Amino acid sequence: MAVFLWRNLFQTTKARMLQQRRASLYNGAHDYDEELIKKKLQQFAGGSINLSKEHSGIGILTLNNSRLMNAFTGTMMLELQERVTELENWKDGKGLIICGAGNTFCSGSDLNAVKAISNSQDGMNMCMFMQNTLTRLMRLPLISIALIQGKALGGGAELTTACDFRLMTPGSEIRFVHKHMGLVPGWGGAARLVRIIGSRAALQLLSRAHGVDPERALHLGLSEGTLSSSDETGSLEEARAWLSQYTEGPASVIQAVKKVVTAGRELPLEAALRTEKDVFGSVWGGPANLEALTRRQKHK
C-alpha cells in the first residue's frame, strides 16, 4: 500500500512539474506565432545538434557546425528544441554537458539566417522561440555544464548562461558581442547573466563587449574553473569527472535536488516552499530513501 501511494504521488508530482517546465513563456497574446517561425527557420539548413545519453546518466549535447564556428542555423534552433524535449523525458538522466564540435563552443547565430529574418516581427518570433527553448533547457532536472572551448560569442555566450555551471579551457573566451551588432541579448542571456554575476558586472560585460578569459570569468563567478586540457577529448573527460561529484547517486534524487533549487531561484517563497514540499513527498519513502534507511542509521 505504501509503495502504491508513493508511486502515485511520484507520478502526479512528476507530471505537474513536467508541464510547468514545458510551459511557454509566450503565446498568441504576445503576438507569438511558433508555427510560423518554425517554418521560416526550417529554410536555413546546416549543422546539427547531437545528443548522446550515457549509461552513467550523463548526456552530451554537441553543437555541430564547425564550418561556421558552430553558429546556430535555423534548423539547429529547431533541433535544439527537439533535444530539450528528449531530455525532459529522460527518466534516468542526471547531468548534461553542452559543448561544441571542432574545439570551439558557439559563435551565435548564422548571419545568413539573421539577415533573412531581419524584419521586426520575424526577429521577435525568433527571440521568443529561443527564449522558450533556453528557459526549458535551464529548467531541466539535470545538472548542466557549458564546456567552453575556443569562442562563445553572442548567442553562444547566452547559451552558456542557461547552464548551471560553466567550465573553460585554456585560451577560451566568452564575449557578449551584441553591442557591436547594434543589438542587446535576445535569448534571455542578459536576464540570466545578471542573476549569475550581478547587475554591475553584467552591465560592464554587455556595454564594453570585451572578451572574458578564463581567469576573469573565474573572478566574476561566471566560470567554476579552468580545465587543464584544451584538447577536445581531454577537456570532455575532465568535464565528466568534474560533473560526477554532483551526480553520484540515484537519478530520482539528483533530479529532485535540481527541481527544488530551480523552484527556489524562480518562484516566490510561498510557491517555492509548496514545490519543495511536493518534491520531498515524491522521494520520501521512495526506493532510494528506503535503501538508505536500511543501509545505515543516521545516528550512531
Summary of the structure (lengths in Angstrom):
residues: 300
radius of gyration: 19.9
end to end distance: 30.4
largest distance: 67.8
contacts: 980
relative contact order: 0.12
helix: 57%
strand: 14%
